[in-house]
């Protein structure tokens, strides 16, 4: 028989493991994206990619509250969501390089990674393009009755698209288990969101009677707490929620967006990196409660760094698809 | 011939029966659209389905074509077999991103991992005095997009068999019904049958000229064939039935036999279905042709409201007869 003290201890051990897991996952995303930038600058990657650096706490805080059989839809800035839902970095890098071993056999690329094994319905290169798909997955989930939910990730730019409001209306009417997650990273491409969106963002969900909250998107624990609540609500058949995560995109709109001073200052960028970094915020919290020391986090970073190096090498060495595969997979 | 084969149904009843049979066979099949449940659509094509299958499977949506088409795509990817109802083909413009960028591309972009077994049913056809935003035939747009299949039945028999194939298909299928044809009657077996995609149907055999006609234009072509017969021209009427996949072989073989062809379709003639099929025929039967392949489609104007104006925009039995006569060298 366990004593109350033992239980408290084991609960706290579990919590520590969970937060260290989140630290590891956020580190994976950070290092993955740094490698992507490196691949771009070394001209090893065809096309462009949109980096998630700075926003790691959003994807991780939410996906850590999901089951493997829950669904997500992602965006053009989607690497973080895919990794947070459990995708493997080697096959993701392979996809980014257009290789046969990639998640989509090289046919999708950076903006279209999809993986049925982790419930990832796909990243989408049309802004708000997956709002219907996520809501449809929630429709299926409700029909199947297994308690699955769908999370629809999108940036604040998607709030300019009408389809978001069409499906929110439908989801509210039909009480569908879907969580609409708006990552407000402040910039719709190269324009501050205050120039593109009128009114308060939260009222967009509230207008449909959808419970709507905003959260500090740099604090993975805060994101996780509110996501857990919204997901539980969806699983219980109480319908959709709308979550605005206030966050920041450290780098450009895409890897080639180097000179950004015409739309935001270096000072602003530095301030977020210094004061609001999601990895640093979690690390400081772990330290302050004595749940981890610098050595433990260093060990995680070292391990993840090695994992990423191996994954990149795998992708670089992997073969391209044979040209005769070009017409395969058009029809099922 | 079994007695049931003699049974006649209207085009609308054939569509309704196909849906009902598929919904009985497969619990994953559901219908989403505006006024599909109690109202059974403005054309009453779906009457009775909600009574049998309930509001959880015959689902009235808000007027949100993009929204509920998108829901259909996501639902199809995750285990359902949705049949999306877009009341007027003109409203397809509102679904374009969901159909063209999402439904059509999901399978390919995911390297073949996700599938979208969804049917989008909609209408086409002018002459209902409904003016420019309720009369268009926009099937060429969807036939242009890899990843979609496009089906255009012209008889009640074809409607039932093709719709059942569409619902069982693993891909997004756009199914066009001529709204002026809903009352057309024809033999429809009561039993289960399907018609495979990519198989043209010879609606009438002939030797002198091939009339390739789709959907609403099949009746027009049959009418012209009767007129042509009266002046000694034997016309073959071929209905491709599916725009994609397209039965090129049957079209080419017919023209190799007849040496002349007119392609008739109610979509806009310019950059339309007729251009594509004409090109297939020209490439495949060039050395057998005795005249250029002719196209006939809707005029390059928004469909007007005023009856005499509207009637001038689409091919008729008379205009087709005149064109065929000329192509055969008879004045």
Interface residues (C-beta under 8 A of the other chain):
Chain A: X71 X73 X102 X103 X104 X105 X106 X107 X108 X112 X114 X115 X116 X121 X122 X124 X126 X129 X130 X131 X132 X133 X134 X135 X136 X137 X138 X139 X140 X141 X143 X144 X150 X162 X163 X166 X167 X169 X170 X173 X328 X329 X330 X331 X332
Chain B: X30 X56 X61 X62 X64 X66 X67 X68 X69 X70 X71 X72 X73 X74 X75 X76 X77 X78 X79 X80 X82 X97 X98 X101 X102 X106 X107 X108 X109 X110 X111 X112 X113 X114 X115 X117 X146 X147 X149 X170 X171
